[in-house]
């Protein structure tokens, strides 16, 4: 199966981002933007090239945004793995804390899903 470049996260969010896309801003921001300046660039949460703006335009990011993003990535990895898509494997390499938390979240999520179905 050909990896989907449009939906596969390419990196783990580790630092407070300078640029966020509308989807991540809506998901992790505190409010919808009233005014914003947008440009084409890489969202530093999901890693996709989209139209981006600064997090302040969304009232900054919610407390715990980093963990919400990791949980979202873990769900996407489990979904991809279930369909046979191996494109997520690259984001699981590394020994940094974020990668370790993502691997742990995937294991936990897998266990929860096994008992739920």
N, C-alpha and C positions, 0 to 999 in steps of 0.2 A: 504494500500500500504506500502511495506517495505521501510524504509528510505535508501537512497543511501549514505553509509558512504564514498564513494570515492569522491563525489562532494559536500557534505554539509559542509560549513564553520563552524568550531567549536568555533571560538572566533572572536572578533573584533580586528583588528590591532590598537594598541594604541601608542606604542613606536616605535622608529626606530628599525627595526629588526636586529638581529645578523645573522640570517640564512634565505635565500630565495631559493625557488625552481626555476628551469629553466623557468617555465611558468610565474611565478610572476616577475622574473627578466627581462624577455623579455617584459612583459606588463608595468612594472613600472620603469625599469632601463633606464639609459641614452645611453647604447650601449651594443653590444654583447660582451661576455667575450673573451679575447685573450687567457689568461691563467687562470685556476681556479683549486682549489682543492675541490673535491666533496666528500660528505659522506652521508649516509642514516640518515635522521633526520626529524624534524618537521619544515615545512616552517612557519615562524612567521607572514606571511601575510594571506595565505589561511588556515593555520592550518592542512594541510594534511601531512602525512608522505611520503616523497619523497627523492630523491637525492637533497641535498642542498649545497649552498656555501655562501660566504659572499656577501653582497650587493656591496661592492667595486669592485668585479669582473665584475659587470654590469655598472661600472662607477658611482656607488652610485645610489640612487633612485631619480626620477624626483621630482621637487617641486610639492606639492599637491598630492603625491602618496597616502596619507592616505584617501583623499576624493575620489580619483578614486577607491580605494579598497572598500570603503563604498558603492559607487554607484554600483560597480560590485556585491557586496553582496546583495544589495537591488533588483537588477534585478534577481538574482538567487532565492531570497525568493519569489518574485512575480511569477516567473516561476514555482517553486515548489508548491506554493499555488494554482496556476491555474490547476495543474495536480493532486491535492488532497494530495500531499506529505506534511506531517506535521513535518518532521525531522528538519526544520529550527527553530521551536518555541523556542528551548533552547537558541539560540543565541540572542533572543529578550528580555530576562529577564535582569533586572539590571537597575540601575539608573545612571550609569556613562555617561559622555558626548558622548562617541562613540556610545553607545547603543541608546541614545536619538536621535542622528543624524541619525542613521540607521532607526529607526522607522519613523522619519520625512521624510527621503528619500523614504521609502516605500509608505507612504501616498501620497507624491508628485508624485511619479512614477505611482501609481494607478490612480490618478486624470488625469494625462497626457494620460495614456492608455485608460481611459474611454472616453476622448474627441477625441482620435485618431481613435477609431474604432466605 
